[in-house]
Amino acid sequence: MRRFLQVLMLLSSLGEGHPQQGCWLQGWNMESFSQPGDVLIGGVIVVHSGFDIPQLSFQDPPQAVSCKRFHIRFYRDVLGMMYAINEINNSSDLLPNISLGFSIYDSCMSQLRAIGGTLSLLSEKRNHSIMVGIIGESMSDLSIPIARILGVLHFPQISHGAISSELSDKVNFPSFLRTVPSNMFQNIALSRIIDVLGWTWVGMLVVDNDMGVQGGQVIQAVIEKSGSCVAFLEKIHMSYSQRKIQRVVDVIRQSSVNVIVLHSPEVHVISLLDALYDGGVTEKIFILSASFILTPGLFSKKAWSVLNGTIGLIPKTGTMPGFEDFLHNLHPSRYSEYPFIRLFWERAFNCRWPEEEAREDTLIPISKQEWVLCTGEEELGELIPSLFEINDLSYTYHAYLAVYAYAHALHTLLMCPTERGYLQEGTCGNVNDIQPWQVLHSLKKVDFQTKTGDRVTFDINGDIPASYDIVNIQILNRSFNLVKVGRFDPEAPDKITINISAILWKEKFSHVPLSVCSSSCRPGYRKAAREGQPICCFDCVPCSVGEMANETDVVECLRCPIDHWSNEERDRCVPKVIEFLSYQEPLGIMLAALVIIFSILTICILCIFIIHHDTPMVKATNRELSYILLVSLILCFLCCLVFIGRPSTLTCLLRKTLFSVVFSISISSVLAKTIMVVLAFKATRLNSPLRKWLGPKVPRYVVGLCSMLQAGICSAWLLTSPPFPKLNTESENQKMIFECHDGQNLFFYMTMGFMGFLALVSFLAAFLARNLPGSFNEAKLITFSMLVFCSVWVSYIPAYLSTKGKYMVAVQIFAILASSAGLLVCIFVPKCYIILLRPERNNREHLSSSKKFGH
């Protein structure tokens, strides 16, 4: 390393106009093009788009890398640099009385030639002119080795096309600057374009070198971070065999992607594009990174057919006023000192100068028989726009800016704009002894505007503010057009703007093409990843019941609020229907009508008994208990109305407690009747001790005690855990059940158990007394009524547990009505039949007979 630094310092001393202090560097005889001046700007720029490396014999010194395929598009960058120098030399404001010159080497896209040209610029004699900096290269893989050499010497270098973010590292590349943005912003721009156009499934092609592979990995990471996926990442290179190229073509053909990101200099994809056309793969949309320089003359018609409709990124480009006039004035006779002017003329008019031998340095070689001699009388005229691709001056413009950056840095250094001088010693720079590090120091502080208002300044990494134009390749009627369709500016509020209507797609697509692994999941569905595949490949699964998705491509469905439910499409939540048994629906009306009917019927029977209270039939059935039972049955029927309607605090408190107490009175009355029947039979003898119990006290005690016990249970229920109205949102999917919550269920079971106990005792007692003599055969009616009562409530339990909502309430009402009606019909209807329709049987003699009741 020390030896290498010594050699570089020696080269630097030679480059400072002191050839007598060193030796001459023996090397390749590389052709250079120069124009004298007080200060020189070097250039290492691609002009030829290819090169040949001679075979090494290891017997003779290595021969120079030879160039081939002269290209006007790259030559335009040289002309842009020369045009800027001419403008500055003719300016009275910038570097007055100081002329700029240049010395240019053609790298031919070869790193060996780029390094050789750089070393030659550092070591060649210059007639006491000072070399202040170098412009170039336009490609990152060529700029990096140059930057490593120049960085050791703190010799400034401004690239007009190298975009690798690696070059922003000022530790490794301290003297490197550029007039194009770093690809760090390009990566973001590419992902934003993909995102805006709705593409989630793309392929990638990268050049097979360190810059391409590393840049491709970064681009892939940014694309995947934004939510898209890369289906494949393939490498390409200009040196690939036809077999390797065909393998890449097969990968592209078999892939389902419609969009491919191309991150490579254009020279490496020439063969691939032709192979894609030959293979019938012409409908893919390419997105070009900024490293791909759009050069129409470089590609065949096949290639442009594949690239038609392509979207690309180019650094933001301004205008160079007068540049097109400058191009019109180009002529070998007037500008014979211009580099490559005669070669350009041959390429432009497909001719050869008489004294030139045949060369194979054109893009399309021609045979000797097809030669046309150049006369010098040819006119560029209308050929200028197509030859120089005037509609895209991107990299030429940035070479133009690089010259102006050097000019402004020199102007600041030499003209001393501050009173104390620009240098630390308080002096100004000397045009005869300018040091490269002084120019580098001044370059880092330049801040100027071009004639068209574009601002040029470098940040601490040597980069200018990032901004890209988004362009669309449109080939119509064999005419190449590069149309600006958008812009990416990281510092703008919206960062990216794309005029989608201005984009011309391939014939296959009438609108923005789709490039997805899986179609979007519409609202109501969620994405379910496919096992072992990228996240962009998924299945669409309907949202579960109670969940919804109101956007496309959601990963998780949203749970609806507790009082809402998902509709059938699962794309929105709708309020749940509040359900309760109301008076406005047929079921509520029917049950209310039955309540009224049975209540009226019971009242009528009570009136009959009251009217015929002195008849034997009424007296024989214990008149007082009959009145209590009928009144309690009326209340049983009427308490059903509390179950109908919107639940409230009061109705919830009354529903089951009122029903339990009233029903307990009814059953206890029946129990008392049964007891009295048994006692009456057992106390037939005059000396029986049971006769003292035949009075009205026993029924009253039985009814009162049973009712008080049930009332006590209900009071404890209301005091400790009272029922309350509640919206039940869980038992029904699409409904909220407005119901009365029982509070502590234990109390409800206790009330039901107590009524069941009373009913069972009444049933057993009546059943045992069923065969008593005729005057006491009311026991049979009580037995039958209790059988109906128990059957109803035994059936009620499974029916109650299997229903929900208003139907559960309806089951409760039906059980109350059925059991109450059973008691009413079984006990009182036969008696009313005799009282009203068979009055002749309503006498003591008939009731005392042994005939069956009702016969």
Secondary structure, 3 states (H helix, E strand, C coil): CHHHHHHHHHHHHHHCCCHHHCCCCCCCCCCEEEECCCEEEEEEECCEEEEECCCCCCCCCCCCCEEEEECHHHHHHHHHHHHHHHHHHCCCCCCCCCCEEEEEEECCCCHHHHHHHHHHHHHCCCCCCEEEEEECCCCHHHHHHHHHHHHHCCCCEEECCCCCHHHHCCCCCCCEEECCCCHHHHHHHHHHHHHHCCCCEEEEEEECCHHHHHHHHHHHHHHHHCCCEEEEEEEECCCCCHHHHHHHHHHHHHCCCCEEEEECCHHHHHHHHHHHHHCCCCCCEEEECCCCCCCHHHCCHHHHHHHCCCEEEEECCCCCCCHHHHHHCCCCCCCCCCCCHHHHHHHHHCCECCCCCCCCCCCCCCCHHHCCECCCCCCCHHHHHHHHCCCCCHHHHHHHHHHHHHHHHHHHHHHCCCCCCCCCCCCCCCCCCCCHHHHHHHHCCCEEECCCCCEEECCCCCCCCCCEEEEEEEEECCEEEEEEEEEECCCCCCCEEECHHHCCCCCCCCCCCCCCCCCCCCCCEEEEECCCCCCCCEEEEECCCCEECCCCCECCCEECCCCEEECCCCCCEEECEEECCCCCCHHHHHHHHHHHHHHHHHHHHHHHHHHCCCCHHHHHCCHHHHHHHHHHHHHHHHHHHHHCCCCCHHHHHHHHHHHHHHHHHHHHHHHHHHHHHHHHHHCCCCCCHHHHHCCCHHHHHHHHHHHHHHHHHHHHHHHHCCCEEEEECCCCCCEEEEEEECCCHHHHHHHHHHHHHHHHHHHHHHHHCCCCCHHHCHHHHHHHHHHHHHHHHHHHHHHHHCCCCHHHHHHHHHHHHHHHHHHHHHHHHHHHHHHHHCHHHCCHHHHHCCCCCCC
